Amino acid sequence: KRLDLDTVVTSHSYTAAMVAAQSVVEAVDAVLDGKAANAFCVVRPAGHHAGPRGAAKCHLGADPEDESLSHGFCLLSNV
């Protein structure tokens, strides 16, 4: 299934996104609680729906070569 021209999801996508978001929450909690000095989470950050010229919209059925289209894959914002 596609959310837009370049974002494909499966039955496991939501779970994967939630695990990534939870890892960020746990990392921040560890730093704030003094259990870690810092943290680095390798998760897809917000902003992937920005095109080469800034924020971009994507419309199903549009020309995939159109540079104004979305270049995104984010299901949740992990900011």
N, CA, C and O atoms as a DFTB+ gen file, in Angstrom:
316 C
 N C O
     1  1       0.851      -1.176       0.000
     2  2       0.000       0.000       0.000
     3  2       0.894       1.236       0.000
     4  3       1.961       1.245       0.613
     5  1       0.453       2.254      -0.682
     6  2       1.199       3.512      -0.744
     7  2       0.423       4.633      -0.059
     8  3      -0.789       4.770      -0.225
     9  1       1.161       5.432       0.719
    10  2       0.575       6.651       1.279
    11  2       0.662       7.786       0.278
    12  3      -0.204       8.658       0.229
    13  1       1.719       7.761      -0.518
    14  2       1.902       8.701      -1.616
    15  2       2.819       8.021      -2.627
    16  3       3.070       6.821      -2.515
    17  1       3.313       8.751      -3.592
    18  2       4.086       8.126      -4.670
    19  2       5.358       7.428      -4.197
    20  3       5.817       6.478      -4.831
    21  1       5.932       7.896      -3.083
    22  2       7.201       7.308      -2.678
    23  2       7.195       6.777      -1.244
    24  3       8.263       6.526      -0.684
    25  1       6.031       6.603      -0.644
    26  2       5.953       6.083       0.717
    27  2       5.112       4.819       0.729
    28  3       3.884       4.860       0.656
    29  1       5.808       3.697       0.822
    30  2       5.152       2.397       0.842
    31  2       5.046       1.940       2.287
    32  3       6.000       2.088       3.050
    33  1       3.905       1.389       2.676
    34  2       3.721       0.853       4.022
    35  2       3.288      -0.603       3.932
    36  3       2.683      -1.038       2.951
    37  1       3.618      -1.343       4.989
    38  2       3.189      -2.732       5.105
    39  2       2.453      -2.885       6.429
    40  3       2.281      -1.912       7.164
    41  1       2.027      -4.086       6.729
    42  2       1.338      -4.328       7.995
    43  2       2.270      -4.125       9.191
    44  3       1.798      -4.039      10.325
    45  1       3.578      -4.047       8.959
    46  2       4.551      -3.874      10.038
    47  2       5.042      -2.428      10.175
    48  3       5.782      -2.124      11.110
    49  1       4.653      -1.551       9.282
    50  2       5.181      -0.186       9.262
    51  2       4.847       0.598      10.525
    52  3       5.716       1.279      11.071
    53  1       3.618       0.518      10.994
    54  2       3.221       1.283      12.176
    55  2       4.018       0.810      13.398
    56  3       4.489       1.629      14.188
    57  1       4.166      -0.495      13.549
    58  2       4.939      -1.030      14.678
    59  2       6.379      -0.543      14.618
    60  3       6.936      -0.127      15.633
    61  1       6.982      -0.590      13.445
    62  2       8.366      -0.131      13.289
    63  2       8.485       1.356      13.628
    64  3       9.444       1.761      14.287
    65  1       7.538       2.161      13.194
    66  2       7.561       3.595      13.488
    67  2       7.401       3.846      14.982
    68  3       8.068       4.716      15.542
    69  1       6.524       3.092      15.627
    70  2       6.316       3.258      17.070
    71  2       7.555       2.836      17.861
    72  3       7.899       3.482      18.850
    73  1       8.227       1.768      17.444
    74  2       9.456       1.335      18.122
    75  2      10.531       2.417      17.981
    76  3      11.247       2.711      18.938
    77  1      10.642       3.003      16.794
    78  2      11.616       4.075      16.579
    79  2      11.297       5.278      17.461
    80  3      12.193       5.837      18.093
    81  1      10.035       5.677      17.510
    82  2       9.641       6.819      18.339
    83  2       9.884       6.524      19.814
    84  3      10.343       7.396      20.552
    85  1       9.582       5.311      20.246
    86  2       9.790       4.952      21.644
    87  2      11.271       4.947      22.003
    88  3      11.636       5.284      23.129
    89  1      12.118       4.572      21.063
    90  2      13.553       4.587      21.348
    91  2      14.039       6.006      21.617
    92  3      14.917       6.213      22.454
    93  1      13.476       6.982      20.917
    94  2      13.833       8.380      21.142
    95  2      13.344       8.817      22.526
    96  3      14.079       9.477      23.260
    97  1      12.129       8.462      22.880
    98  2      11.579       8.811      24.200
    99  2      12.454       8.218      25.302
   100  3      12.793       8.908      26.264
   101  1      12.818       6.948      25.169
   102  2      13.651       6.286      26.178
   103  2      15.036       6.915      26.262
   104  3      15.590       7.041      27.354
   105  1      15.597       7.307      25.137
   106  2      16.912       7.948      25.133
   107  2      16.861       9.301      25.837
   108  3      17.743       9.617      26.635
   109  1      15.851      10.089      25.553
   110  2      15.702      11.393      26.204
   111  2      15.494      11.199      27.707
   112  3      16.092      11.910      28.514
   113  1      14.657      10.251      28.078
   114  2      14.433       9.966      29.505
   115  2      15.738       9.579      30.199
   116  3      16.001      10.031      31.313
   117  1      16.554       8.750      29.553
   118  2      17.822       8.324      30.153
   119  2      18.752       9.513      30.392
   120  3      19.415       9.584      31.427
   121  1      18.804      10.436      29.449
   122  2      19.644      11.628      29.617
   123  2      19.083      12.516      30.725
   124  3      19.829      12.968      31.594
   125  1      17.785      12.765      30.698
   126  2      17.177      13.634      31.713
   127  2      17.259      13.037      33.114
   128  3      17.356      13.774      34.095
   129  1      17.222      11.714      33.216
   130  2      17.311      11.038      34.513
   131  2      18.749      10.853      34.979
   132  3      18.983      10.325      36.067
   133  1      19.719      11.282      34.166
   134  2      21.117      11.156      34.536
   135  2      21.692       9.765      34.343
   136  3      22.803       9.491      34.798
   137  1      20.969       8.892      33.686
   138  2      21.448       7.533      33.426
   139  2      22.396       7.479      32.228
   140  3      23.115       6.497      32.046
   141  1      22.395       8.528      31.418
   142  2      23.275       8.628      30.250
   143  2      23.691      10.086      30.087
   144  3      22.917      11.001      30.369
   145  1      24.917      10.285      29.629
   146  2      25.398      11.657      29.412
   147  2      24.828      12.246      28.127
   148  3      24.625      13.456      28.023
   149  1      24.575      11.384      27.159
   150  2      24.018      11.823      25.887
   151  2      23.384      10.617      25.205
   152  3      23.466       9.493      25.702
   153  1      22.762      10.860      24.077
   154  2      22.111       9.769      23.348
   155  2      22.143      10.061      21.856
   156  3      22.168      11.215      21.429
   157  1      22.142       9.002      21.086
   158  2      22.084       9.107      19.624
   159  2      21.140       8.018      19.129
   160  3      21.377       6.833      19.361
   161  1      20.086       8.413      18.457
   162  2      19.096       7.457      17.957
   163  2      19.114       7.466      16.434
   164  3      18.957       8.515      15.808
   165  1      19.304       6.315      15.856
   166  2      19.313       6.197      14.401
   167  2      17.895       5.840      13.963
   168  3      17.562       4.675      13.746
   169  1      17.076       6.874      13.843
   170  2      15.693       6.722      13.390
   171  2      15.441       7.770      12.329
   172  3      16.135       8.786      12.274
   173  1      14.472       7.533      11.505
   174  2      14.164       8.480      10.446
   175  2      13.549       9.735      11.076
   176  3      12.492       9.664      11.703
   177  1      14.203      10.859      10.911
   178  2      13.712      12.093      11.521
   179  2      12.584      12.746      10.713
   180  3      12.302      12.385       9.571
   181  1      11.987      13.681      11.342
   182  2      10.990      14.496      10.616
   183  2      11.716      15.310       9.555
   184  3      12.932      15.489       9.634
   185  1      10.988      15.797       8.572
   186  2      11.591      16.622       7.539
   187  2      11.791      15.895       6.231
   188  3      12.161      16.516       5.234
   189  1      11.556      14.602       6.207
   190  2      11.755      13.853       4.970
   191  2      10.683      14.165       3.934
   192  3      10.790      13.735       2.786
   193  1       9.677      14.890       4.317
   194  2       8.671      15.279       3.333
   195  2       8.991      16.631       2.719
   196  3       8.136      17.270       2.106
   197  1      10.228      17.055       2.891
   198  2      10.680      18.276       2.234
   199  2      11.270      17.900       0.880
   200  3      12.017      16.930       0.754
   201  1      10.929      18.665      -0.094
   202  2      11.464      18.437      -1.431
   203  2      12.743      19.223      -1.633
   204  3      13.201      19.887      -0.703
   205  1      13.329      19.169      -2.805
   206  2      14.581      19.867      -3.070
   207  2      14.453      21.384      -2.998
   208  3      15.457      22.091      -2.916
   209  1      13.236      21.878      -3.028
   210  2      13.020      23.330      -2.929
   211  2      12.210      23.682      -1.689
   212  3      11.486      24.678      -1.686
   213  1      12.323      22.874      -0.631
   214  2      11.579      23.127       0.595
   215  2      10.402      22.177       0.727
   216  3      10.378      21.119       0.099
   217  1       9.431      22.552       1.540
   218  2       8.267      21.703       1.778
   219  2       7.598      21.345       0.464
   220  3       7.442      22.194      -0.414
   221  1       7.208      20.100       0.332
   222  2       6.655      19.626      -0.933
   223  2       5.351      18.878      -0.701
   224  3       5.161      18.249       0.340
   225  1       4.468      18.952      -1.667
   226  2       3.225      18.196      -1.639
   227  2       3.337      17.059      -2.640
   228  3       4.041      17.172      -3.643
   229  1       2.649      15.977      -2.365
   230  2       2.667      14.847      -3.283
   231  2       1.231      14.460      -3.589
   232  3       0.405      14.375      -2.680
   233  1       0.930      14.232      -4.819
   234  2      -0.417      13.855      -5.224
   235  2      -0.362      12.527      -5.969
   236  3       0.387      12.373      -6.934
   237  1      -1.158      11.579      -5.514
   238  2      -1.199      10.288      -6.188
   239  2      -1.560      10.494      -7.653
   240  3      -2.455      11.271      -7.983
   241  1      -0.866       9.802      -8.505
   242  2      -1.120       9.906      -9.925
   243  2      -0.338      11.012     -10.612
   244  3      -0.419      11.172     -11.830
   245  1       0.428      11.783      -9.825
   246  2       1.213      12.869     -10.417
   247  2       2.456      12.305     -11.097
   248  3       2.820      11.148     -10.887
   249  1       3.095      13.126     -11.903
   250  2       4.323      12.736     -12.595
   251  2       5.442      12.522     -11.571
   252  3       5.823      13.477     -10.894
   253  1       5.983      11.307     -11.432
   254  2       7.025      11.043     -10.441
   255  2       8.327      11.797     -10.688
   256  3       9.172      11.869      -9.795
   257  1       8.505      12.355     -11.868
   258  2       9.703      13.141     -12.163
   259  2       9.556      14.599     -11.729
   260  3      10.526      15.355     -11.772
   261  1       8.365      14.997     -11.316
   262  2       8.104      16.372     -10.878
   263  2       8.876      16.635      -9.586
   264  3       8.601      15.999      -8.569
   265  1       9.839      17.563      -9.607
   266  2      10.689      17.835      -8.453
   267  2       9.949      18.467      -7.290
   268  3      10.507      18.556      -6.197
   269  1       8.732      18.901      -7.478
   270  2       7.987      19.509      -6.379
   271  2       7.292      18.460      -5.523
   272  3       6.691      18.787      -4.500
   273  1       7.374      17.198      -5.939
   274  2       6.712      16.140      -5.194
   275  2       7.429      15.832      -3.889
   276  3       8.591      16.189      -3.697
   277  1       6.720      15.173      -3.011
   278  2       7.277      14.738      -1.738
   279  2       8.445      13.794      -1.957
   280  3       8.474      13.024      -2.916
   281  1       9.394      13.869      -1.060
   282  2      10.499      12.922      -1.050
   283  2      10.506      12.267       0.319
   284  3      11.565      12.097       0.923
   285  1       9.341      11.901       0.808
   286  2       9.199      11.489       2.191
   287  2       8.984      10.028       2.410
   288  3       8.674       9.266       1.494
   289  1       9.156       9.662       3.635
   290  2       8.915       8.304       4.069
   291  2       8.478       8.284       5.528
   292  3       8.158       7.209       6.035
   293  1       8.447       9.390       6.213
   294  2       8.146       9.430       7.640
   295  2       6.685       9.082       7.908
   296  3       5.777       9.573       7.238
   297  1       6.486       8.230       8.893
   298  2       5.129       7.919       9.334
   299  2       4.803       8.694      10.601
   300  3       3.645       9.036      10.840
   301  1       5.827       8.976      11.423
   302  2       5.676       9.750      12.646
   303  2       6.789      10.801      12.679
   304  3       7.862      10.598      12.111
   305  1       6.526      11.907      13.338
   306  2       7.563      12.911      13.520
   307  2       8.357      12.560      14.767
   308  3       7.788      12.450      15.853
   309  1       9.657      12.385      14.626
   310  2      10.515      12.015      15.754
   311  2      11.329      13.185      16.268
   312  3      12.399      12.983      16.843
   313  1      10.849      14.403      16.076
   314  2      11.619      15.569      16.529
   315  2      11.731      15.563      18.026
   316  3      12.342      16.463      18.603
